[in-house]
Every structure is written in structure tokens, then in C-alpha cells.
């Protein structure tokens, strides 16, 4: 890249995943967490966003999870 170049790298999303190593009772958990969104007729994962514009956590019955940190500025 030359000194005159204005190319910049911008991070717009970060994704991480993992597994808790245990099976999770999504029905009970979603009922206990007011911020949780869970509709098994539409999708088998529970969505959880603790703060507005914060990371989105998707948790599955298998204990696997995905954390997406979109909207970074």
C-alpha cells in the first residue's frame, strides 16, 4: 500500500462459538430470562441480547452457542 492510499480495514462483525458441554433446557431458561427470545416453531435456538446493540447470543439445546458482535463502531 502506498502512502497516498486511503484504503482502510473496518471491522463490522465478530463471531465466536463454543459449547457448554451440557444439554440445556431452553424452555425453562427462556422462561426465566425476560430478554430471551425463543420460538421453537420458527427456530430451535434461543436468542439473547442483554443490552441494546450489544452482542447477540444464540444458544441451542445441545449446549452449543454462537455470539455475534455486529454493529461495532
N, C-alpha and C positions, 0 to 999 in steps of 0.2 A: 504494500500500500504506500503510495507516495504521500508527501506532506500535504499536498493540495487536496487529497481525497477527503470527502466528508462522510464516507461510509461508517456507520455505527452499528454496533450489535445491541439489540434491545431484547431483554428477557420479557416474554409476555405470559409465560405459563411454566410452572414447575409441577411435576407429578412424581409422587412416591408411592410405593406399595409394600405390603408386607402381610404377615399372618400372625394372629394371636396364638395359634397352636391349640385352640379350643373351639368347640362349636358354641355359637351364640344364639340365645333365644331372642330373636329380633322382635317378635311380637311384644314380649314383656319389656324389652329395652326401649322400644319406640313409645310405648305407653308411659314410661317413666321420664322421658326427656321431652319437654314441651317443644323444643326447637327441631326435633326429629320429624322427617317426612318419610312415611312408609306406606306404600300402597301395593301389596303383593299381587294385585290383579294387573298392575301396569309394569312392575319391575320387582325383581327379587332382592334388591338391596335397599338398605335404609340410608337416606341422605341426612347429613347433619352439618349445619353451618352455625357455629356458635356465635359468631359476630357478623354483622352485615359486611359484605365484601371480603370476609375472611376466607380461609381455606375451606373447601368442601370435602367432607369425609363421606365415603361410600363404604358401608360395612355390610358384609354378607354373612349368612347363617354359618358358613364354613369357618368363619373367623378371619377370612381374608379381607383386606381393606385397601382402599385407594384414597390418597389425599391429593387433591388438586388445588394448587395455589394460583389460580387465574386472577386477572385483574391487577397484577402488580404494576406499580408506577414508580 
